[in-house]
Amino acid sequence: MGEPGVSDAFGVGATGDASRFVFDAVPVGVVVQRPDGIALDANRAAERLLGLTLAQMQDIATRAPAWRAYRRDGTVIKWSEHASMLALTTEQPTSGFEMGVDTPDGRRRWLQVEAVPFHDDTGALAGAVTSFVDITDRVESDDRLRLTLEATETGTWDWAIDADRIVWSTSTDRVHGRTTGEAGITFAEYVETIHPDDRDLVVDAIIRAVEKGEPYELDFRIVRPDGTPRWVAANGRVLRDAVGTPVRMVGTTQDITRRKTSELEREAGQRRLAFLAQATSVLAQSLDYETTLSRLAHLAVPFLADWCGVDVVEPDHTIRRVAVAYADPDQVDAARRLSTPPDPSWEIGIPHVIRTGAPQVFAHLDDATLDALADGVPRLDLFREIGLHSLIVMPLIARGRTLGAIWFAMAETPHTYGPVDVDLAQELARRAALAVDNARLFRERKHVADVLQRTLLPPELPSIPGMEVSARYRAAIGEGTDIGGDFYDVYATGRDAWHVVIGDVCGKGPEAASLTGLARHTLRAAAMQETTPSAVLSVLNEAILRADPGERFCTAAYASVARRTDDGGVVRMTLACGGHPLPLVLRADGTVETIGRPGTLIGSLPDPELVDVDVDLAPGDAVVFCTDGVTEATGKRGFFGANRLRDLVAVCAGLDADGIAERLVDEVLAFQDNEPRDDVAIVVLRSNPGV
């Protein structure tokens, strides 16, 4: 070509075909250029890699469109910016240069380029040798990695420990919202990007990784320059020199804000559901609504509030605070001073919510709102003292009536209430209102039931000459609104005789109550006409069958008592039992006997089997009547049973009638942990030895 051979440039020291063979055999694309950049020679690898023949490389007129090269970001590399032109311009080698060229098949090939200038014997610039290595696979792999990192919002970072210099990739720039630049940032500057609440956690983890070789895998929060927090997952590995000294730490940072937010929301949702379940359990534990609301308020602190209180509307329309709970145990005095607003006409806060039935939410309490809520300097000072800054007031509404209000306040905690908190507070208020309403309904029904139950029992026991009389009645737990069940009565007739009856009607509620009333009135009326207990019970049997044949029945033990003056104060008792547990006689010497004969259930058959049995009671003897709520009482040790009852009666020797009755009912209730499942009725008659 009339120019220095390519072989000379490579120091081969040969010319002609031999040099050409060596040149073409080089696996790297090589182009030799003049000082103006025009190609002098090129091997086949260069022509293949560039997609240009040597003639095309030398054709300046068509060089621009065909010899176009690109950076990775897609911008065009100017001819003056090519590695060879930089080497020719500066007369210094150029390395680490990358460019992309479009080949005739439409594919973009990526090349790593190095250009080395060379000089003639006089030292003048003679040209440059430019080499091209195909790095397409590596670039495409890098691109795939970059796309993967971008798709997963992951970036890389590199910390030169000795130099205290951290640099990270552009993907990490997007995660942090800031760039380290070529100079990088220091470790201390990096720590400043971490959320204050997570800094100690991150620093400790990095120190353990560097000093102890522990894995560095951590989720934490960073704060972008605009103040936006982001969740990241960081992974790192410490690189050490030959003697084990840590020199670098490299790793990845992935933006996991969406995932973490979803996880936190899911966890928060689960906690809210668990809280509501616990609240529902608390509300169902007792029908004493004031105690229940106090427990609920304490449950809400600190889960939903620093302060929680409940106010109810009294029958006279005044507002009364029934519960207040607070997170800080040192706020006892503040809680005492936090009284209910006295004026129901207030246009803000608890009175307004109770009057209108509409909730009020104050996410951020400003001075004007605090002043309106306080309605006076003392309360305003108190609000500021406890740091009240966010408030929710929810009405307690059930069956269309506003029963009161429940309020939640943030004071010591910086959290402010949002929509999720409001929804939870509203649901809690709904459940609390139902509990209050149910408790009040139960209280009203129980009052009615208690009044009716008292009408089915004698208001007081009469005095029987020469006898002690005592009775005890305990209704079953959980059935305070069900009337009926066990009954007893003691009364006199016109023939100077006394009558004692104890019984148990089937069922509970209004039907049982009506049967109890029928039994008591029928027995009293029959006692005025009939002379024997069996005849009295027969009249009751007929009355029940006539009223409701085959559907209702009862058990009864009926006794008449008459004093015999000719036999040393002995009392004659005549007894008949219709399906009822037989009474026991406690003799003065402590022996116990079962008296009477079993009989037919009253109201079950037209002709019941009822037998009269006479029993003489000497002074000091006592008769114990009871219902099956005693013998069939169930506790941790099984059934109370007839034998246990006999033994218990025996130890009551020497007690008066009232002492016997009290001892029996106490033992039976204690056996059931004071939670009887059936009514317990006991009547004791004792012949008074002192008369």
HELIX and SHEET records of a PDB file:
HELIX    1   1 VAL A    6  PHE A   10  1                                   5    
HELIX    2   2 GLY A   16  ALA A   25  1                                  10    
HELIX    3   3 ARG A   44  LEU A   50  1                                   7    
HELIX    4   4 LEU A   54  GLN A   58  1                                   5    
HELIX    5   5 ILE A   60  ALA A   66  1                                   7    
HELIX    6   6 TRP A   79  GLU A   81  5                                   3    
HELIX    7   7 ALA A   83  THR A   90  1                                   8    
HELIX    8   8 THR A  136  ALA A  151  1                                  16    
HELIX    9   9 THR A  170  HIS A  176  1                                   7    
HELIX   10  10 PHE A  187  GLU A  192  1                                   6    
HELIX   11  11 PRO A  196  ASP A  198  5                                   3    
HELIX   12  12 ARG A  199  LYS A  212  1                                  14    
HELIX   13  13 THR A  257  ALA A  284  1                                  28    
HELIX   14  14 TYR A  289  PHE A  303  1                                  15    
HELIX   15  15 PRO A  329  GLN A  331  5                                   3    
HELIX   16  16 VAL A  332  ARG A  337  1                                   6    
HELIX   17  17 ILE A  350  THR A  356  1                                   7    
HELIX   18  18 ASP A  367  ALA A  374  1                                   8    
HELIX   19  19 VAL A  377  ILE A  386  1                                  10    
HELIX   20  20 PRO A  419  THR A  455  1                                  37    
HELIX   21  21 PRO A  510  ALA A  527  1                                  18    
HELIX   22  22 PRO A  533  ALA A  547  1                                  15    
HELIX   23  23 ASP A  628  THR A  631  1                                   4    
HELIX   24  24 GLY A  641  ALA A  650  1                                  10    
HELIX   25  25 ALA A  657  PHE A  671  1                                  15    
SHEET    1   A 7 ALA A  39  ALA A  42  0                                        
SHEET    2   A 7 GLY A  29  GLN A  33 -1                                        
SHEET    3   A 7 LEU A 125  ASP A 134 -1                                        
SHEET    4   A 7 ARG A 108  HIS A 119 -1                                        
SHEET    5   A 7 THR A  94  ASP A 102 -1                                        
SHEET    6   A 7 ALA A  69  TYR A  70 -1                                        
SHEET    7   A 7 VAL A  76  ILE A  77 -1                                        
SHEET    1   B 5 ARG A 165  TRP A 168  0                                        
SHEET    2   B 5 THR A 154  ALA A 160 -1                                        
SHEET    3   B 5 PRO A 246  ASP A 255 -1                                        
SHEET    4   B 5 PRO A 229  ARG A 240 -1                                        
SHEET    5   B 5 TYR A 216  VAL A 223 -1                                        
SHEET    1   C 5 ILE A 319  TYR A 326  0                                        
SHEET    2   C 5 TRP A 307  VAL A 313 -1                                        
SHEET    3   C 5 ARG A 401  MET A 410 -1                                        
SHEET    4   C 5 SER A 390  ALA A 398 -1                                        
SHEET    5   C 5 GLN A 360  PHE A 362 -1                                        
SHEET    1   D 5 MET A 467  ARG A 474  0                                        
SHEET    2   D 5 VAL A 680  SER A 687 -1                                        
SHEET    3   D 5 ALA A 622  CYS A 626 -1                                        
SHEET    4   D 5 LEU A 584  LEU A 586 -1                                        
SHEET    5   D 5 VAL A 592  THR A 594 -1                                        
SHEET    1   E 5 ASP A 486  ALA A 492  0                                        
SHEET    2   E 5 TRP A 498  VAL A 505 -1                                        
SHEET    3   E 5 CYS A 554  ARG A 563 -1                                        
SHEET    4   E 5 VAL A 571  GLY A 578 -1                                        
SHEET    5   E 5 VAL A 613  LEU A 617 -1                                        
SHEET    1   F 2 THR A 634  GLY A 635  0                                        
SHEET    2   F 2 GLY A 638  PHE A 639 -1                                        
END                                                                             
